[in-house]
């Protein structure tokens, strides 16, 4: 296959050389021609080994931007010519002119060669890889109609040429494919606009002057300038200026946030007002935007189970259709002797059965679903999640960091040793748990300093151990009611200090739990905290049930026991120590901390926090319904279309001519596309 891509951002011969070398290294790429003057890349490649999307991604990973392909215009021209030719042939059928049949033959031949080439190429590629694709049926149908007409024109076989059939078939199928591809590209363009910097260059301050640099050349410590309307391309810290930054695309939060010197900004956000000078904190590859980009690309490469089944069905379905078409031909010839009618019915079967709608039913819905989710601050890492949403009946929530702010504060403390604060401060530097951070910060404010301790290691979910010292949960019946957590420092079992901490419930937590219950789902709270604290939280937020004093390693068993009761369980956690339980659940949601989302293990990452959990369930169910509707339409369409096309109801005056079958096949694809696009409108309603 050959493709010509328009590429923005090439400024010199070296840019062109960089792209050429990168593409030549990819398996399946046969030839590359790059012109930086024209901003054009010509690529010849093997579709079986590398896709056009992979080639475009390779170019964009080098810091350039791939625009619409030149070949798109050629497809439009071919479609227009095919349509005009089909109408002209139809006109000549009703209003004969001298040599009219030869004019029809000429137009039909041009359409078959240039319009049908796309299907021949697709058929060759799929058959070469051992797969009978949709293009095979279209190729057989159009070629059969054209060949019959040519043979009839030459008098080799009896009958009347019907050159309008193959021209209309090519027109209708290409028209349906054109609409389908535009819908997919529109959805993918939305993802690109959300995930990639709109400009490959950015203004950098060097020696008091602004210079333009490719975003991928930025080094940590450099200072960039952003003006109103600019997309912030990289993670950093504001060093000068004030401005309102919108993070809606990344977190779903609609209100812009005021950023001042010292504030962090994340890549992908947009400066709506003001002027900011930002110190680069990480390379482009390590930026928040780049991480999300890679995760979405990974998600799009995964096929949900229902799509894999549909692909398998399509493969065998094509083979069955070819057999049915052949049987239709022989049966009509044998019992009627009408060759022309037999050919028309067999061609109608081939064309009407083309499983195009079946092939796009799932992937199109998944692409639109992922893009819509991302606009709401929901990152879907596994497209198979859309199949699971409707099956969930129980949602298990981790407490700390998920329903609470995860910012513990020491409300009181007891010291029974003069060096206890120094020991505690040193030990808690070995843990990043919210409680450890709170105690470490408290000790630092009290003037604690780091000392030498041997053999220190974190015991996940329990505490930190350093030789004879251990700091972890403290259990005592005299713990005050306003305390959520008590932590003690021990030396060989002797208590040297006790810290009493309290967390704060998230404002949106009660709303989320109520919404989950309103959807008919059971909400369960699970926590490692003591029973009194967990009971208080469960009552405050309205949980159906709760489980307290559950150790991190036991959370997985709790989820497993619920599943053994026949429940389909979704788990919502912060991903810090909930990984085993999240992995065990049927559907997992992670609430990220900071910008390092690559550590999140959930199927879905709630970028905006748990407030988006109910919305993710609503969207997930809508996407699943669209997939089912699309598949149902595709199957019902074929269930009705094949018997009618084969002439089963001919004696009742109900039958399909091949060109009408082609129109119906195109309309089936358009129907699936239109139904899927409604998902976007519905999710915003």
Secondary structure as UniProt FT lines:
FT   STRAND          2..8
FT   HELIX           13..24
FT   TURN            27..28
FT   STRAND          29..35
FT   TURN            36..39
FT   STRAND          40..45
FT   TURN            47..49
FT   HELIX           52..61
FT   TURN            62..63
FT   STRAND          65..66
FT   HELIX           71..94
FT   TURN            98..99
FT   HELIX           100..110
FT   HELIX           111..115
FT   HELIX           117..128
FT   TURN            129..130
FT   HELIX           134..153
FT   TURN            154..155
FT   HELIX           163..195
FT   STRAND          201..206
FT   TURN            207..208
FT   STRAND          209..214
FT   HELIX           215..217
FT   TURN            220..221
FT   STRAND          223..226
FT   TURN            228..229
FT   STRAND          236..240
FT   STRAND          243..246
FT   HELIX           248..251
FT   STRAND          257..259
FT   TURN            261..262
FT   STRAND          264..265
FT   TURN            267..268
FT   STRAND          270..274
FT   STRAND          276..280
FT   HELIX           284..286
FT   HELIX           288..301
FT   HELIX           305..336
FT   HELIX           339..352
FT   HELIX           356..375
FT   TURN            376..377
FT   STRAND          378..380
FT   TURN            383..384
FT   HELIX           385..388
FT   HELIX           389..391
FT   STRAND          394..398
FT   TURN            400..403
FT   STRAND          409..415
FT   TURN            418..419
FT   HELIX           420..428
FT   TURN            429..430
FT   HELIX           434..445
FT   TURN            446..447
FT   STRAND          456..459
FT   TURN            460..462
FT   STRAND          463..466
FT   TURN            467..468
FT   STRAND          469..473
FT   TURN            477..478
FT   TURN            481..482
FT   STRAND          485..491
FT   TURN            492..493
FT   STRAND          494..502
FT   TURN            507..508
FT   HELIX           509..518
FT   TURN            519..520
FT   STRAND          522..526
FT   HELIX           531..541
FT   STRAND          545..547
FT   HELIX           552..564
FT   TURN            565..566
FT   STRAND          569..573
FT   HELIX           579..584
FT   STRAND          587..590
FT   TURN            594..595
FT   HELIX           597..599
FT   STRAND          604..606
FT   TURN            607..608
FT   HELIX           610..612
FT   HELIX           613..645
FT   TURN            646..649
FT   HELIX           650..652
FT   HELIX           658..683
//
